[in-house]
Structure formats: C-alpha cells, structure tokens
Amino acid sequence: MLLKECYDSFGGNYELMKLRISKDEIIKKFVIKFLSEPSFDNLCKALEDEDYVKAFRAAHSLKGVSANLAFQRLENSVSVLTELLRNSETKIIDKEQCKKNLEYVRKDYNDVIEAIRKLNET
C-alpha cells in the first residue's frame, strides 16, 4: 500500500502532510509511530471509569496528534468528543452523548489503525 492510498483509505489529507514534510519516508515513520500512541486507550479507560477530566486530556491529545498527522476524519470526530468533555470539572457531562460519540471516534480510529498496519506490511 502506498502512503497516499493509506491516507485516502481513512479520510486523511496526504497533500497537507506533504506540505508539512516533503519526504514520504519521514511521513511514514511518524504514521507508523501512531500505532503505539496511547491516547485512544487512555480515552476509553477514562470514560469507562467516568473520569471525565482524564478523558478530556486523552481526547485532546488524540485530537492534537491526529491534527499533526493530518488524520482529518479522526481529528473531526474526536474534536466533537473533546468539546463534550471540555470543562468537565465544572459542568455535568452528558454520558450518553459521550458514549455515542466515542463510537464514531472508535470507528475512525480503527480505520486509521487498520490502514497503518497494512502500510507497515509493505
């Protein structure tokens, strides 16, 4: 699988990434490194524990990494969840809405991970 095909398969923006880093080998290195990025697992665990402050931090981190790597579809879905969790120490969190949005994030995240694994095999 080519790097551009990888990005296209999960709704990423390869062209934007090429503007940031011109060499595919370097982009691929950072993309593959995403496989070990812990924010998604931290997010799921924090939501399961109903620790919304930690969940916000994890969602915000995942959003930032996704933005930096131009994983736009994942960035967009996690942005919605991040905003639901923002100021969680001072507001009541809509647990059901968070669960619903986590499923969108999970699907987008899994699409990214699956594509990166295929890329890593080539």
N, C-alpha and C positions, 0 to 999 in steps of 0.2 A: 504494500500500500504506500502510495506517495503521501508526503506531508500535506499537500493541498487536499487530496482525497480524504485524508483523516479529518481535517478541519471542516470540509464540506459535509461529512457524514454526521457531525454532531452540532452543526449550526455555529461553527466558529468563523472567525474572519481572518483567513490566511493572508489576505492582501494587507490588512492593517498590521499584522505581525511582521510581515516582510518590510514594512516601512520602519518598524522599530529595530529589527535585527535582519540584516540582509542575507545572512548565510543560513541555509536550511539545516546544516549540521548543528548549529548552535540552537536554533529554534527547537529542533528535535530533542536535543539534550534537555532543555527546560521542560518540554512537553512530557517526556518520559519521567522526569523527576516528579511530576504531578501525581504519579501513581503512589508515591509514598507520603503525600501531603495529608496531614491528619484532620483537617478542619471538618470534613463531612462526617467522619466518625464521631468527632467531638460534638458536633451539632446534634446528631441523632441521640447520643448518650445524654446530653444535657436536656434535650426535650423529653426524653423518657423519664429522667429524674425530676422534671419540672423545674429545672434550674435555668430560668429564663435570662439571667444575666450572663451566664456562661454560654447559653445558646446564642445570644446576641453576638458575643465576641467571636464564636465559631462561625456564625453566618457571615459576619462582617469580614472575617479573614478569608473565607471561601469566596466571597464576592470580590475581594481585592485580588486574590490570586487569579481568579477567572478573568477579571478585567485586564490584568497584566499580560495574560497569555492569549487574550482576545477570544476567549470561550464565550461568545456573546449570549447564546441561548441560556447557558448555565448562569452566567452573570445576571441576566434578566430575571430568571426565576428565583435565584437566591436573593436578589435585591428586594423583591416583594416580601419574602420572609424576614429579611433583615429589618425592614421598616415595621413589620408587625411586632417585632421584638424590641425595637428601639425604645429607650427609656423604661425598660421593663422593671426597673427597681422602683419606679414611681407611678406606674399605671397597671391596670388589670389587663392581663393578656387573654386574648380570645384563643383558648386552647384548641378548639375545633378548627378554627381558621388556620392556625399554625400547623396542625396535623395535615389538613388538606393541602396547604402549600408545600409542606415537606415532601409530599408525594410527587409534586411537579419537579421539585429540586432533585429528588431521588432518581426520577426517570432521566432527567437531563444529565445528572452526574454519571449514572450508569452508561448512558450513551457515550459520554466522553471517555470513561474508563475502558469500555469495550473497544472503541476505535484506537485508543492509545496502545492497548495490548496488541492489536493487530499490526499497528505501525511498528511496534517494538519487535515483532516477529520477522519483519522484513529487513 
